[in-house]
Amino acid sequence: MAAFDKVKSGIPQMDEILDYIRMGDNVVWQVTDLDEFRFFAIPYVRQAIEDHRDIVYIRFAWHAPILTEPEILEKVQVVKFDPDAGFESFTVAIHDEITRHGRDTFYVFDCLSELQSVWYTDLMMGNFFSVTCPYLFELDTVAYFPVMRGRHSFDAIARIRETTQLLLDVCSNEKWVYLHPIKVWERASDTMFLPHGYRKSTGEYRLLEDGVSISRYYQTLQQVRDRSQDQNIDSYDRFFTMAKAAFESGHFTPQMEAQIIDSTMTKDGNLKELVRKYFTPADYFALRDRMIGSGAIGGKACGMLLARKIADTELEDYRIYAEPHDSFYIGSDVFYTYIVSNGDWKLRIRQRSQEGYFDAADELKERLLAGKFPGKIREQMRGVLEYFGLNPFIVRSSSFLEDGFGNAFAGKYESVFCVNRGSEEERLEAFENAVRQVYASTMDRSALEYRLRRGLAGKDEQMAILVQRVSGSYYERYYMPCVAGVGYSHSAYQWHPNMDPSAGMLRMVMGLGTKAVDRTREDYPRLANLDRPTVTVYTSAAQKHKFSQRNVDVLDCRDNCCREVKMEELLGVLPFWYKRMVMEHDYEAERMLSDRGVYRDVWFISCQKLLENRIFTGLMQRILKTLERVYGTAVDIEYAVNMDKDGDFVVNLLQCRPLFLGREGEAVSTEGIELARTLFDVRDASMGTSKKSKVDVIVQIDPAKYAAFPYAQKHKVADAVGKINRHYAGSGKNLLLMTPGRIGTSSPELGVPVTFADISCFGEICEVSDSRAGFMPELSYGSHMFQDLVEAEISYSAVFNDQKTIRYDPLLLSEQEDLFEKICPNRPELLGMVTVKEPENLYYWLDSIGNHAVCGTI
């Protein structure tokens, strides 16, 4: 480097030893106490002031300030940050501050070791330094960082040594301060890496060359090293080892428990109290033994474990029928470590900005899908595979914010099944790819839109992973649970006029539970209200058959994949007792076939016999109501059920989260409304909070034209709805969407395949049936789309071709100007199919108590 790149440290003898600090250098001081760091930092700051440098003190720690002298503080800008905000928020805030100051700035940082105290792990401290140091170097700054000797693992110090330009070791006694350069980047001398001493009484600096001074130095060094902690393991593991020893000796403290809950379980205040009430120290240590990496296990895993502990503690019969869990957890720290180790942190910061929030997401998603895991993490993943053997497992998202009070994130992140077949390397690669997919799903537009809408865009959303063995049985080549689904302690949608919403409800499917939460073609899960679990809205076998589940999601162990199979394809491999429990005969269809000389069984899925088992339905209701009582709010759960030929069953409680049912609106009467014209008037076909609202924008999709539109191009309609949604975002206008069939279905022939991000700004959604085109509304109570509507307080109504629809006039606004072409000029093929109008006097009323919705002009 050129001579003008050299920087004076304020200590001429040290400049000589190091051949000067250079612009771009990060200088890490490994010290025993902060007075040793101040000994070098204060002259550096005084020299920088003399040289008219821009000086910034980055303050974030609880320790006493590094700089206290008034004459220094007058010339130094002190900027405070809060590491409790989380690794990402803290790191991005400091990155933005460094960006604001630009090139050639001088910095003093608080002690890096304090970050370990806040984030509980050396790993995250190392991650912070690994992303901050290169950026400072890039801007030709000079930065001083202290780090406490013996507090951190050898791995963490090695990462710092690898990243920084200078690593200097300092120790001291009553007479001497010793400086030992460990790393000095791109310069060296015969004596540079030998220890040097500063005599406090005289101010003399000298190289330690004689036997006595060298002996005194190593004596001092040995004394401070003797106070070091075990540096072979991360501080996270050191703490757990200490806490376990304290527990075994009867000295486990509330402070230890609080730190474990904060670092491993949850930061949600409501959940913390429940964890403290129901968990024991042994539970915490068992959890740690099943973790990969460090950090928190995330909301979904915490909710699952907490629900199981509550049920196990409060319900004696739950213990009889509960299937034990043997899950593993990939700690949330691994997510950021994965990003940092693959060199993607700058892209992550760009995505966190307002401009890059959506624009940079696709690129980051691709990078997350292509990264490599650190060797230690891969080895721990091998251990998981060894435990599971060849049994299938599922890799599930469990982010910081997921499944907490107020934010369910229903269906926003991926869950990936691993059938777990093939060689060890093939199974490991499949496991790694599954984790990559979950990580990448944090960049899905629907997830980003959800976080933005819920005011969470700036929050830390570290992704932990829950790895669960798939509960089920083998049926020749196929593997699946007998029944799976979701349960609600309170039903927000009264699908039967005589049901009690507070009794709880189950949504059940045969096979994997994916069909219970996704809107798919042809399939209608069984709904069971737990005050009358065997009752359905259908009056004939033909109706029950028509509105039943046609396809089953299974794990195919021969083809090593998750796939959907026709129910009829499974009949040959299912035992008769199983068919009797979850299926019924369609005797009417069998009779019609026999009249034509065809004799065969006609089965359809109903779960009827299982629902006739009062022991099962009673247990499920007690689980739901107990969780509701303990949580202090309605809850929803995911579960799987396995049975045997003797009628015995076990329940696997897979997930639990607080259920948002919407606010209680003011009572709204729909009786006696005087309308000039009515758009629709429907009874027993709505969901949402009672309200009266003006409709500023109505978007209508013509059922017949949508049905006739080429199948391969139907996604264009969803894209157009999304563009209209974004066009009106932030406008303050209330939007109503009239759409054929099932909104958000994965089968475009049954409805428009929008994601929630495409309809997030609508205030009301109305599904419209059309018998000519085969469209049939279906709220899919319990699906992820349903939960999105509830959380966003979007009202839902359905126009059926039956007695529920009192009046419907789709041509009510046909004379008004269509704005579609102005909003979507690149979609001329959709003109006339999708219309956008801004009526002046259109209103929507919903009486949630009477389940009556009316929309019309006044």
Rosetta blueprint (number, residue, H / E / L):
1 M L
2 A L
3 A H
4 F H
5 D H
6 K E
7 V E
8 K L
9 S L
10 G L
11 I L
12 P H
13 Q H
14 M H
15 D H
16 E H
17 I H
18 L H
19 D L
20 Y L
21 I E
22 R E
23 M L
24 G L
25 D L
26 N E
27 V E
28 V E
29 W E
30 Q E
31 V E
32 T L
33 D L
34 L H
35 D H
36 E H
37 F H
38 R H
39 F H
40 F H
41 A H
42 I H
43 P H
44 Y H
45 V H
46 R H
47 Q H
48 A H
49 I H
50 E H
51 D L
52 H L
53 R L
54 D L
55 I E
56 V E
57 Y E
58 I E
59 R E
60 F L
61 A L
62 W L
63 H L
64 A L
65 P L
66 I L
67 L L
68 T L
69 E L
70 P H
71 E H
72 I H
73 L H
74 E L
75 K L
76 V L
77 Q E
78 V E
79 V E
80 K E
81 F L
82 D L
83 P H
84 D H
85 A H
86 G L
87 F H
88 E H
89 S H
90 F H
91 T H
92 V H
93 A H
94 I H
95 H H
96 D H
97 E H
98 I H
99 T H
100 R H
101 H H
102 G L
103 R L
104 D L
105 T L
106 F E
107 Y E
108 V E
109 F E
110 D L
111 C L
112 L L
113 S H
114 E H
115 L H
116 Q H
117 S H
118 V H
119 W H
120 Y L
121 T L
122 D H
123 L H
124 M H
125 M H
126 G H
127 N H
128 F H
129 F H
130 S H
131 V H
132 T H
133 C H
134 P H
135 Y H
136 L H
137 F H
138 E H
139 L L
140 D L
141 T L
142 V E
143 A E
144 Y E
145 F E
146 P E
147 V E
148 M E
149 R L
150 G L
151 R L
152 H L
153 S L
154 F H
155 D H
156 A H
157 I H
158 A H
159 R H
160 I H
161 R H
162 E H
163 T H
164 T L
165 Q L
166 L E
167 L E
168 L E
169 D E
170 V E
171 C E
172 S E
173 N L
174 E L
175 K L
176 W E
177 V E
178 Y E
179 L E
180 H E
181 P E
182 I E
183 K E
184 V E
185 W L
186 E L
187 R L
188 A L
189 S L
190 D L
191 T L
192 M L
193 F L
194 L L
195 P L
196 H E
197 G E
198 Y E
199 R E
200 K L
201 S L
202 T L
203 G L
204 E E
205 Y E
206 R E
207 L E
208 L L
209 E L
210 D L
211 G H
212 V H
213 S H
214 I H
215 S H
216 R H
217 Y H
218 Y H
219 Q H
220 T H
221 L H
222 Q H
223 Q H
224 V H
225 R H
226 D L
227 R L
228 S L
229 Q L
230 D L
231 Q L
232 N L
233 I L
234 D L
235 S H
236 Y H
237 D H
238 R H
239 F H
240 F H
241 T H
242 M H
243 A H
244 K H
245 A H
246 A H
247 F H
248 E H
249 S L
250 G L
251 H L
252 F L
253 T L
254 P H
255 Q H
256 M H
257 E H
258 A H
259 Q H
260 I H
261 I H
262 D H
263 S H
264 T H
265 M H
266 T L
267 K L
268 D L
269 G H
270 N H
271 L H
272 K H
273 E H
274 L H
275 V H
276 R H
277 K H
278 Y H
279 F L
280 T L
281 P H
282 A H
283 D H
284 Y H
285 F H
286 A H
287 L H
288 R H
289 D H
290 R L
291 M E
292 I E
293 G L
294 S L
295 G L
296 A L
297 I L
298 G L
299 G H
300 K H
301 A H
302 C H
303 G H
304 M H
305 L H
306 L H
307 A H
308 R H
309 K H
310 I H
311 A H
312 D H
313 T H
314 E H
315 L L
316 E H
317 D H
318 Y H
319 R H
320 I H
321 Y H
322 A E
323 E L
324 P L
325 H L
326 D L
327 S L
328 F E
329 Y E
330 I E
331 G L
332 S H
333 D H
334 V H
335 F H
336 Y H
337 T H
338 Y H
339 I H
340 V H
341 S H
342 N L
343 G L
344 D L
345 W H
346 K H
347 L H
348 R H
349 I H
350 R H
351 Q H
352 R H
353 S L
354 Q L
355 E L
356 G H
357 Y H
358 F H
359 D H
360 A L
361 A H
362 D H
363 E H
364 L H
365 K H
366 E H
367 R H
368 L H
369 L H
370 A H
371 G L
372 K L
373 F L
374 P L
375 G H
376 K H
377 I H
378 R H
379 E H
380 Q H
381 M H
382 R H
383 G H
384 V H
385 L H
386 E H
387 Y H
388 F H
389 G L
390 L L
391 N L
392 P L
393 F E
394 I E
395 V E
396 R E
397 S E
398 S E
399 S E
400 F L
401 L L
402 E L
403 D L
404 G E
405 F L
406 G L
407 N E
408 A L
409 F L
410 A L
411 G L
412 K L
413 Y L
414 E L
415 S E
416 V E
417 F E
418 C E
419 V L
420 N L
421 R L
422 G L
423 S L
424 E H
425 E H
426 E H
427 R H
428 L H
429 E H
430 A H
431 F H
432 E H
433 N H
434 A H
435 V H
436 R H
437 Q H
438 V H
439 Y H
440 A H
441 S H
442 T H
443 M H
444 D L
445 R H
446 S H
447 A H
448 L H
449 E H
450 Y H
451 R H
452 L H
453 R H
454 R L
455 G L
456 L L
457 A L
458 G L
459 K L
460 D L
461 E L
462 Q L
463 M E
464 A E
465 I E
466 L E
467 V E
468 Q E
469 R E
470 V L
471 S L
472 G L
473 S E
474 Y E
475 Y E
476 E L
477 R L
478 Y E
479 Y E
480 M E
481 P L
482 C L
483 V E
484 A E
485 G E
486 V E
487 G E
488 Y E
489 S L
490 H L
491 S L
492 A L
493 Y L
494 Q L
495 W L
496 H L
497 P L
498 N L
499 M L
500 D L
501 P H
502 S H
503 A H
504 G L
505 M E
506 L E
507 R E
508 M E
509 V E
510 M E
511 G L
512 L L
513 G L
514 T H
515 K H
516 A H
517 V H
518 D L
519 R L
520 T L
521 R L
522 E L
523 D L
524 Y L
525 P L
526 R E
527 L E
528 A E
529 N E
530 L L
531 D L
532 R L
533 P L
534 T L
535 V L
536 T L
537 V L
538 Y L
539 T L
540 S L
541 A H
542 A H
543 Q H
544 K H
545 H H
546 K H
547 F L
548 S L
549 Q E
550 R L
551 N E
552 V E
553 D E
554 V E
555 L E
556 D E
557 C L
558 R L
559 D L
560 N L
561 C E
562 C E
563 R E
564 E E
565 V E
566 K E
567 M H
568 E H
569 E H
570 L H
571 L H
572 G H
573 V H
574 L L
575 P L
576 F H
577 W H
578 Y H
579 K H
580 R H
581 M H
582 V H
583 M E
584 E E
585 H E
586 D L
587 Y H
588 E H
589 A H
590 E H
591 R H
592 M H
593 L H
594 S H
595 D H
596 R L
597 G L
598 V L
599 Y L
600 R L
601 D L
602 V L
603 W E
604 F E
605 I E
606 S L
607 C L
608 Q H
609 K H
610 L H
611 L H
612 E L
613 N L
614 R H
615 I H
616 F H
617 T H
618 G H
619 L H
620 M H
621 Q H
622 R H
623 I H
624 L H
625 K H
626 T H
627 L H
628 E H
629 R H
630 V H
631 Y H
632 G L
633 T L
634 A L
635 V E
636 D E
637 I E
638 E E
639 Y E
640 A E
641 V E
642 N E
643 M E
644 D L
645 K L
646 D L
647 G L
648 D L
649 F E
650 V E
651 V E
652 N E
653 L E
654 L E
655 Q E
656 C E
657 R E
658 P E
659 L L
660 F L
661 L L
662 G L
663 R L
664 E L
665 G L
666 E L
667 A L
668 V L
669 S L
670 T L
671 E L
672 G L
673 I L
674 E L
675 L L
676 A L
677 R E
678 T E
679 L E
680 F E
681 D E
682 V E
683 R E
684 D L
685 A L
686 S E
687 M E
688 G L
689 T L
690 S L
691 K E
692 K E
693 S E
694 K E
695 V E
696 D L
697 V E
698 I E
699 V E
700 Q E
701 I E
702 D L
703 P H
704 A H
705 K H
706 Y H
707 A H
708 A H
709 F L
710 P L
711 Y H
712 A H
713 Q H
714 K L
715 H H
716 K H
717 V H
718 A H
719 D H
720 A H
721 V H
722 G H
723 K H
724 I H
725 N H
726 R H
727 H H
728 Y H
729 A L
730 G L
731 S L
732 G L
733 K L
734 N L
735 L E
736 L E
737 L E
738 M E
739 T E
740 P E
741 G E
742 R L
743 I L
744 G L
745 T L
746 S L
747 S L
748 P H
749 E H
750 L H
751 G E
752 V L
753 P L
754 V L
755 T L
756 F H
757 A H
758 D H
759 I H
760 S L
761 C L
762 F E
763 G E
764 E E
765 I E
766 C E
767 E E
768 V E
769 S L
770 D E
771 S L
772 R L
773 A L
774 G L
775 F E
776 M L
777 P L
778 E L
779 L L
780 S L
781 Y L
782 G L
783 S L
784 H H
785 M H
786 F H
787 Q H
788 D H
789 L H
790 V H
791 E H
792 A L
793 E L
794 I L
795 S E
796 Y E
797 S E
798 A E
799 V E
800 F L
801 N L
802 D L
803 Q L
804 K L
805 T E
806 I E
807 R E
808 Y E
809 D L
810 P L
811 L L
812 L L
813 L L
814 S L
815 E L
816 Q L
817 E L
818 D L
819 L L
820 F H
821 E H
822 K H
823 I H
824 C L
825 P L
826 N L
827 R L
828 P H
829 E H
830 L H
831 L E
832 G L
833 M L
834 V E
835 T E
836 V E
837 K E
838 E L
839 P L
840 E L
841 N L
842 L E
843 Y E
844 Y E
845 W E
846 L E
847 D E
848 S L
849 I L
850 G L
851 N L
852 H E
853 A E
854 V E
855 C E
856 G E
857 T E
858 I L
